[in-house]
Amino acid sequence: MFLFLKIDTSGLLRNDLPLSSDQQPWAVRIAFEHTDRDGKRINAIDVLVKADGRSIKPGALDVHGVSLRESEQLGLKEAATLHMLADAAGKSDLAISYAEFDTQVIDSLLIRLAAALKKDPETYRRRWRRPGLTFLTIQDPVAKIECALSSEVDGEEWRRPTLAEACDILLPAGAQVSGSTTWTNLERTARLFFTLRDKGHFQEVLPCSAA
């Protein structure tokens, strides 16, 4: 079983702070889809998360367009959403995101949720990072190699493509997804995965029945 994940956040992760820091970003919107090996949906959610007094950086607002007011008035509780995600992870073999950023933010939120409830910091993350669940990111190295976009960084031949760039280059015309929301970006991630899997990638992490 596969678990596809895409989130939009209040800002960027800070490498100078531990994941447990309350200054790390929170997930403004969380979307995931739990599918079988052929991509047939089993469960899915696309949740606007309640801010609960937290802020959204202007740069992040420009990306996803979710205002603090909208989040406060219409968002759902973060803890319940994270529990659903962890539950779906418990029924999956492979957790797939385009970039590592998404799973790192979930790690951070689960650690902070445990701290808020005065539990061991790993209480909830253990359900997420459980034995038997493999985490896969598409961006690096597979999309990076397939897209072969020149890097301006010394010592690097290619740079990491954005999700939009990877889709434009790698997805056939009939598989393109219009719009730019958390959900449509989740759809892009899934279509990229299956397109690249069909080209022979990811064999080393696929469950035997899905290879």
Secondary structure, DSSP 8 states (H G I E B T S, - for coil): -EEEEEEEESS---TTS-TT-TTS--EEEEEEEEE-TT--EEEEEEEEB--TT----HHHHHHH---HHHHHHH-B-HHHHHHHHHHHHTT-SEEEESSHHHHHHHHHHHHHHHHHTT--TTTTHHHHS-TT-EEEESIIIIIHHHH--B--STT-SB----HHHHHHHHS-GGG---S-SHHHHHHHHHHHHHHHHHTTTTTTTS-GGG-
